[in-house]
Amino acid sequence: MISSIEILENNIFKNDLLDRQSEIEDITPIILNFEDQLVLALDSPWGTGKTTFVKLWQAYLKKQGKQSIYFNAWETDYAVDPLIVLIYELNKWLKSRDELNESVARNFLTRSKEVIPIIAKQTAIGVIKAVTLSSIDSQEIERVVSDAMGNITGDLIDNFSKQSEAIQKFKKIIDEALKTLPTNQTSLVIFIDELDRCRPTYAIELLERIKHLFSIPGLTFILSTDTTQLEHSIRAVYGNGFDARKYLQRFIDLDYTLIVPDRKKYIEAQFKALKINQLEFGEELKDCLIFLTNKFELELRGINLLLIRIRLILYSITDKKLIDIPLLVSLLILRDKNKQLYDKYVNSPSIVDEVIKFLFEGHLPLRGDIDKTPASILGCLFAADLLDCQVADDRIRPYIESTFSTGLLKYAVQSAENSRNVPLNITVGRIERLKQINFINKFVYDENEDISLRFDPN
């Protein structure tokens, strides 16, 4: 979910809020010093900043004088064969290098075109087998391939020799392209991003292409993916009982799991990327999120989903005064973690003691501690149970004195008084509208949209 950051050429890691520099510096020697072909899976859940990590890594390599290629597999999965995409990216890489004669790229493309038809025929049959799970016989597969590719068909056994020769010729073409690498670089690094978001058959075919056609010394592939999601894609093709993990081991030499960033740093990075920190209630929202996500030990995927929901609610509000941030965050988490208690509180705010116990259990402020965030949450939850004429201090003081630090009283009372202006049913109504939306892990939004434009801080 993290939006791409601005990567400065003279200070690559200046805007890196998740401290990825040390990771990149540690694993770079591994990939640069590996002489044989290498496929490394950069594994991390959706929304944890894999794309940003990869782009930082590519910029770091460039600063070290190393050549690399980046392409987003998800953006190219409309292609019939990923082989075409790989050839296109290699050709683009050759053309971009000013030190090479333009004939190098032209000859590479011309020679590649000579072998593609023979190799592509084999691919078409492989894709059909994968999609149909071999439920049709070989003659039917040949007929489908013939319809799709004209007359480039024939008996697979008779054509095996031609296909093998074409593959060897293709590998030689790639090897000659790799010889144009600078003398201080032994391997070309190819970053393939968002493999887990591709069509299942495309993802499988891309892995097969890398294994069978690009198993060449001097090539290093970095697959940026959520391995768990990629396994789901594979099982979508081969069946739920298929051992997708073992299947992936055929293609991947090394696994590297990104270090899970600290929740506080992650939320701060999200707020800066989405410009929520520019809103007048940005700090309060951030503090509430950090406190409650730590309390419930939310994983980054859960934080992403929570931020998406909050963002949609913020978009739906035209009057920024009609929002109670501590109440909104508390109820969203309560609804997710204990729906029964959430429904009970919404219908009868007098059971607020139960809600507070659930939200704060194990994280009660110690005597003498003064933390405004839990006090604000406590106050806004009590506000819904206050009678019109009742003073917040009278309702909250006994609870504070028996359970919390007395230093929190004034903050809790202030929060309760402020929350009187936003009836509980308004916040609940905005939350409940979200249940009409089918949230999924791959929720997409416009990263370039500026949320601050919807709320004037002034």
URKARA-V754651 format. One line per field, one symbol per residue. ss: DSSP state (H for helix, E for strand, - for the rest). phi: phi as a letter, one per 30 degrees, with the letter a starting at -180 (. if undefined). psi: psi as a letter, one per 30 degrees, with the letter a starting at -180 (. if undefined). A space follows every 10 residues. Layout:
BEGIN
ss: ???
phi: ???
psi: ???
END
This chain:
BEGIN
ss: -------E-- E--------- HHHHHHHHHH HH-----EEE EEE------H HHHHHHHHHH HHH----EEE EE-HHH---- -HHHHHHHHH HHHHHH---- -HHHHHHHHH HHHHHHHHHH HHHHHHHHHH HH-----HHH HHHHHHHHH- -----HHHHH HHHHHHHHHH HHHHHHHH-- -------EEE EEE-HHH--H HHHHHHHHHH HHH-----EE EEEEE-HHHH HHHHHHHH-- ---HHHHHH- ---EEEE--- --HHHHHHHH HHHH-HHH-- -HHHHHHHHH HHHHH----H HHHHHHHHHH HHHHHH---- ----HHHHHH HHHHHHH-HH HHHHHHH-HH HHHHHHHHHH ---------- -HHHHHHHHH HHH------- -HHHHHHHHH HHH--HHHHH HHHHHHHHH- ---HHHHHHH HHHHHH---- ---------- HHHH----
phi: .dddcdcddc aececddchd edddddceed ddcddddbbc cccadeicjd ddeddddddd ddddicdabb bcdddcdddd bdeddddedd ddddddcddc dddddddddd ddddceeddd dddedddddd dchhdcdddd edddddddbi cdblddddce dddddddddd dddddddddd dedcbcbdcc dcchddcdee dddddddddd dcccdbejbb cccdaceddd ddddddccjd dddddddddd ccdbcbcedd deeddddddd dddciddddd cddddddddd dddddchddd dddedddddd ddddddcccd ddbceededd ddddddcadd dedddddbdd ceeddddddc eibdddejdb bddddddddd ddedcddecd deeddceedd dcbcdddded ddddddddde dbeedddddd ddddddcddb dcecbddddc ddddbded
psi: fklklkjkef iegegjfghf eeeeeefeee ffgjelkkjk jjkklkggge eeeeeeeeee eefggkklkk kjeefggfke kfeeeeeeee eeeeffjffk kffeeeeeee eefefeeeee eeeeeeeeee efhhflleee eeeeeeefgb gialkeeefe eeeeeeeeee eeeeeeefff llfgkfkkkj kjlhefflke eeeeeeeeee effgikkgkk kjjjljeeee eeeeffeflf fkieeeefff fkekkkkkkk lkeeeeeeee eeefgffflf geeeeeeeee eeeeeghkle eeeeeeeeee eeeeffkfjf fhkjeeeeee eeeeeefiee eeeeeefiff geeeeeeeff kfhkklkfkj jeeeeeeeee efefgklefk keeeeeeeee ffelkfffee eeeeeeeeff fjkefeeeee efffffkjkl fhkkljffkj ffffjjf.
END
